[in-house]
Amino acid sequence: LVESDAKAVRVLRDNVAALGLTGVEVIPRSVTAALAAAAPEPFDLVFADPPYALPAAELAALLAGAGERGWFAPETVVVVERATRDPAFPWPPGMVADRDRRYGEATLWYARVGPDFR
């Protein structure tokens, strides 16, 4: 979990501890800074909830760069939250769109890391 807000980081860490979750890491940095670095390990699930004002093309480029730096395991499920009013999310080449689900003002876009991604 990557989060830049200190209060949210504390809540995330408390929730992880309260649930007794293992294999969950809270990274207290901006997503841009976190994804610019090499991954501590590949992840099986990535949920991205960026500010809606972040252009979709910029987010797609961040995801592509994250793949180059080892953030995704084979078959990683990637979920991106965007405003429902936005057009379809432009997945980077090699990420295979799966489905989308609308929840009022938010839409979750799902994809898998395909074999041609990197």
Beta strands, then each sheet from edge to edge (+ up, - down):
strand 1: 43-48
strand 2: 72-83
strand 3: 95-103
strand 4: 106-113
sheet 1: 1+ 2+ 4- 3+
end
